[in-house]
Each structure stands twice: as structure tokens, then as C-alpha cells.
Amino acid sequence: MQYVYKIINKWTGKFYVGRTNDITNRLNRHKVLLRKGLHHSIHLQRSWDKYGEESFVFVLFKIFNTGNEEVDLHLAKKLEQHFIINFMPLGFLYNRSWSSETGSLRGKEHPHYNKKPNEWMTEEGYKRRKEFYASGVFKGENNPFYGRGHTKEVLEILSKKCANFGEKNGFYGKHHTEETKEKISIKNKGRLAGEKNPFYGKTHTEEFRKRMAENARKRFTGKPISEEQKQNMRAASPKNTRVRIEGREYISISEASRALGVDRKTVSYRIHSKSQRFKEYQYC
């Protein structure tokens, strides 16, 4: 025998759907975990904490009792999957998984361990999943990870889990030739230009700009900058005006001043001077 049940938020209509062969123990288990703040569905737990226990009802939706346990389980999974495919894209479910096959299995015991969603989902289910995430429902403050960051330990674990990490990478210790770099550059040019760019027509908020600036300062605070880096930063400055002195080009008056060992004001004076003595001092 199999039971399909729902945990429904009376105020929003949003619900959690599940199946079990022991309805009493399963529903009691949900209540215990929710009351302790330990439920595996973070969405359901947060909603429970926000609206209160009295705002939720536990409903037995369907009983399958054909006399064949395998058939009952198959029918229960099929009904649960129906709810997932049709209500998850609408944001009406508290469930975390897109499959009714997962249950409480974790790690290598999980039937979808190390598989991509399109490898185990139906074509329709995968399509709805893509549309759901593309809708932006988890963007910005709606994202459970909004404003947070991984610890150094977690970042290290994630890096090591990467199949192509370090010496395992087939390209480890190698470098692209200049010809290959040029081909890659040509191929990528215009790929995300104009309306093809996801950020086309948008602008960062002032708050986000300040945050990026602050993060950039943190990255470079206390770190020594090489002369080559300084040179590149000077060359990238939009305030630069290139000058040519005695046949040689410099990215700016300041750069020419440093190279020639002459005061900046002196270089500027000579560029603006009408004297024939300084005719080799000019803007490019």
C-alpha cells in the first residue's frame, strides 16, 4: 500500500508533496523536523517559521492499494511526479527535487548520483525545469544564497571535486599557441555583443557598483604591484593622451616624464611651446 500526501500552506496555497507506505509515521516525522527547524526542504522550513504551524494542514491525497506492492509504488511515484512537473515550474511546491525517485537517498546511493538533469528527467520535465530557472524566480534577494559566500574550506572542496582539477586536467602544464589564441579570439568576437549579451540594456545599481569596488579593493589591499602591472594599469586609463617625443611614443605625459627624467610640467610646456627647439614634442 502507498499513500500520497500534501503539506499545504493555507495562506499561499503552496504545498509539499510526498509518498510513503506508513502515513502516520511519515507525517509525524515531518512535524518533528519542522518544529525543530531541521526539515530537509529549506523552502518549507522557512515558510513554516514565517507563517506558523497553525497555517499548515497535512492532507492524505491518494491511497494506492492494488494488492501488488510494486504496482502501488509505481502509481504513487507517477502521481508524485505529475505534481512535480506541473507545479514546480509555477513555484507552487516546497519540494527540492525534480524527481519522485529520490526519496531520502544521499550520495552514491542516490539513483541520479553524478548525472546531469537531462540524463534522468523526461524531455517535458527538463524543458519545464529550464523555463523555471530561466524565469529568474531565484534571482537577487529571492535566491537562498543571496548575500552569502562560501568559506575557504568549501571552496577548496569544490575545487578538488572538479574532475579536471590540477594534474588531472589534460591541458595541465600546457599553453595555447599565439595562433590558437588568435583563432579563439576571432571566434568569440561578437558572440555576446549587442542584444546577444544577457546584460544588454541593463545597468548595475549604485549599491552593486559600490560592492564591486569594495571587493576589488579587498583583493589588492596589501598586495605588491609589479612594474608591468603598473604599466598596464596606466595604459588602460581613459584619461591618457599619447605623446610623441623625438620619434618615440609614450602613453602619457607622465610616462614620458618618467622615461626621460624630466619634470612633467617641463614636458607639457615643451609640447605646447611654439619654439622650433621643441618641434619634436607633440601629441599623437
N, C-alpha and C positions, 0 to 999 in steps of 0.2 A: 504494500500500500504506500502511496506517495501523496503528500499534501503540498499544495502551492499556496503561499500566504503573502500578505502585504502588511507593511507598517506604514500607515498613512498619516501625513500631516493634515489635520482638519482645516487649518487656515490657508494653506497654499495648494493643497491637493497633490503635492509631490509625495512619492512613495518609494519604499524599498520592496523589492520582490525577491522571494526565495522559495526553496523547496526542501522537504525533509520527509523522513519516514517516521519521525517522532515529533509531532507538532507541539506537544506540551513542553517537552524539554527544550526544543529549539527556541520557542518564543520566550520562555523564561530566561534562557541564556542571553538572548538579545537584550532583555530588560536589565539583567545584571550588568552586562558590559556597558550599556548606555548610562546607567546610574553611576557607574564607577568612572565614566569618561574614557573607557578603553575600547570602544567599538571599532572594528576594522574599517568601517565606512566613515571616513573623516567628515564627509558631507552630512551624513545622517547624524553623527555625533554633534556637530556644530549646530545643526538645526534643533536637535533635542535640547541642547544647552540654551539656545536662544528662546525657543517657544515654551519650553517646559514639558514635562511628562504628560500633563493633562491634555496637551494639544495633539497627542498621537493615539491612534487606535490600531489594534492588532487584529487583522481580519483573515479568516480562513477563506480563501477564494475558491479552491477547487480540490476535490478528492478523487484520486485515481485508484480504483480497486477492481482490476480485471481478473484477479486471481493469479496473474503472472507478474512477478516482481520486476523482471526486465522490461516488460511492456509498460508497466506503471512508471518506471523510471524514465523510459524513453518519452512517454507522453508528458510527464512533468517537466523534463528538460525542454521539450519542444514548446510548451506553453510559456515557460520562463524566458526562453529565447525570443519568443514572439513579443513579450513585453519589452525586452531589452532593445530589440531592433526598432520597434515602433515608438518607444517613449524616451529612450536615451537621447536621440538627436534633438528632441524637443525640450530637453532639460527638465523632464518630469520625474527622473529617477535619482535615487540616492546611491544606487549600485555603482561600484567602481569598475567592474569587469564588463567587457562586451561579450562575454560568452557564458552560457549556462553550464559549461563543462568544468569550470574551475573549482568550485566548492571552496574548501579550506586548505587545499594543497598548496605547498610552497616549494620554491627552489626546483631542483631537478625532478621532484615528484610531480610537478605541475605538468599537465599534458601539453602545454604550449611553451614550455621552457625553451629559451634560446630561439624562438620562432618569431617571425615578423607577423603582424596582424593579418596581412593579406594571405598568409600561408594557412591560417586556420579558420578565418572568417568566411562567410558566404560572400559572394560578389555584391549582393544588395546590402548586406550588413557593413561591409568595408566601405562601400560608397557613402552610406549614411554617416559612418564614423568620420570620414574625411570632411564631409559637409558640416558636421557638428563642430569639429575643431577649427575649421576654416571660418566659421561664423563669428569667431572672436569672443565666444562666451567665457573663455578663461584668460582674456587679455587684461592687462592693468591690474586694478585692485581686485578683480574677480578671480585672479589666479591665486591658488592656495599658497604659492611660493613667493607672492609679491612682497618686495621689500626685504627678503631674506637672502642668505648666501650660504654656500657650502663651506664647511670647515676645511682646514688644510688636510686633515686626515681623510675626509670624504673625497676630496679632490684627488688625493693620491690613490685611493682605492679605485675610483672611476678611471683614472689614467691607466692603472695596471690591468684593469679588466678589459681594456681595449685590445682587440685581437691583433692589431698591428702596432702595438706599443714597442718602442725601442728596437732591440736587435731582431725582434720577430717581424718587423716591417721589411718587406722585400726590397725597399729602397733605402734601407738603413746604411748610412755612410756614403751614399752616392749623391750626386748633384746633377741637375739638369744642365745640358749644354746651352750656350747662348742661343744657338739656333732653335732648340726646343722651347726655350723661354719666349723667344720671339713668336713662335707658332702659337703658343698658349695665349700670349698677349693679344695676337690678332684675332684668335677665335673668341676671346672673351669680350672684345671691344663691341660695345653697343648691345651686349646681351641683356643688360639691365638698365639700358639708357631710356630716358623719357618715360612714357607711360608703362613700359615694361618693368620699371622699378617699383617694388611694393610700396616705397615711401613717396612715390610721385604725387605731388600736390599737397603733401603734408609738411608740417613743421614741428620741431621739438618744442615742448613747453619750456618756459623760462626756468621752472623748477628742475626739469630734466637736464637742461644745459648746465645749470649750476652743479648738479650732481656729477655730470661727466667731467666738468672742470676740476671738481674736488677729487674725484677718483684719479684723474691724471696727475694732479699734484702729489697725491699719496704714492703713486707709482715711482715718481722720480725724486721724491724728497730723500736727501741723504745719499743719493747715488751719484758717483762721479760721471761727468760727461766728457767723452773723448773729444779731441780737436776735430776729428772727422764728423762727429755728431753735431758739434757747434757749427761747423762749416755748412752742413746740410740744413740745419735749422735757419741759418742766416739766408741761405739761398732760397728757402721756401717762403720767406717773409714777403707778404704782399706790398710792404712799404718800400722795398728795394727799388732803386733806379740804377741800372747798369751804367758804368762809365768806361771810357777808353782812354788810356794814358800811354802815350808813346808806343802805340800799336798793340798794347795789351789790354784785354778786357777784365774788369772787376765787377762783382755783383752789386757793389755799392761804394759810395764814397768812403764809408768806414772801413770796408775791406781794403780799398786802395791805400788808405791811410796806414793801416797796419802793415801792409806788404812793403810800402815804400819808406816807412819810418818817418813819415811827415805828418804834422798835425792835421786833423780832419778839416779844420777851418781853413787851413792853408790850401788844401786840395780843392775845397769848394771855391775859394777865392780864385784860384788859377783857372778852374773850369769856366767861371763866369767872366773872367778877365778878357778884354779885347786886345790885349798885348800880343804881338806876334811871338813873344818868348814862350807863351803858354798855348800855342795853337794846337799842340798835341794833347791837350787836356780838354776833353769834351764828353758830353752824354752820348750814349749809343743810340 
